[in-house]
């Protein structure tokens, strides 16, 4: 049951395996909010990560198959949904249960049988807090814009340093970072997280600084020993980026370690497969390959967009996340614009 009337109103997702409970909460909320419903955790996660994400989630704790605690943890672990406030609705009132809920990431509890006035008050409070937090984030971004510009410049320089070691132009990291941002937005990342990905992705190959030129620039095929050393660049990158408090550098380290993993588990260094590969690593992998294929390299011509898209589609479910491949058609005009713009930039500097 979805209520799409009043598109300017905040949207609430009610999750409960008992339809009668959904009807009770929907009846309380429908006068002020747009209400959507899910009867299991899997469907709730799909809606939350979809194109029309809810502004708040009312989540039952005791559900079969996937309980509310698990759903909440998954929401908070996903860059696309971690900002959505979650209020648990439960018949349990034990302190230990509440502690588990707050540890999982919920912001409040409502106990059954629900009181309409309490439900509305707590929903209003959490939506107001979420709006205040977004406003504060905007103010912080405005006030630190100069620092942000400086940070971007430093990061791009670091990314370019690794590219110059590998016979690529510095514009490669600029293009692939823009591709990464566009793809992140297409799969539901917030503007903030997509911008963070754009800043972090240029450092994906920073570890190549630690690989000898004799291997990086070898014209022929690498020996097994040389290939093993080449693969170590992901670990070198992680060491260079280190264990930092910065969310940006944490993401950059994740990307450095995982952008050579493949959806089918045949990548390196850990042989991760499917969604065990962090989303930012999956996105960077596709963006990096797209730019490599569409760019001139000493050993190859630039592929056309059609050739590149055909190759990526053939690697759907093998090298690349099927969802990202499916989203490629949506972002292809933006990819083409980025490719053309930075090609013109290169000609202007030549």
Secondary structure, DSSP 8 states (H G I E B T S, - for coil): ------TTS-EEEEE-SSHHHHHHHHHHHTTTSEEEEESSHHHHHHHHTSSS--SEEEEES--SSS-HHHHHHHHHHSTTTTTSEEEEEES---HHHHHHHHHHT--EEEESS--HHHHHHHHHHHHHHHHHHHHHHHHHHHHTHHHHHHHHHHHHHHHHHHHHTTT--THHHHHHHHHHHHHHHHTT--HHHHHHHHHHHTTTTGGGGGS-HHHHT-SS---HHHHHHHHTHHHHHHHHH-S-S-HHHHHHHHHHHHTT--TTS--SSS---GGGS-HHHHHHHHHHHHHHHHS-BTTB----HHHHHHHHHHTBTTTB-HHHHHHHHHHHHHHHHHHHHHHHHHHHH-
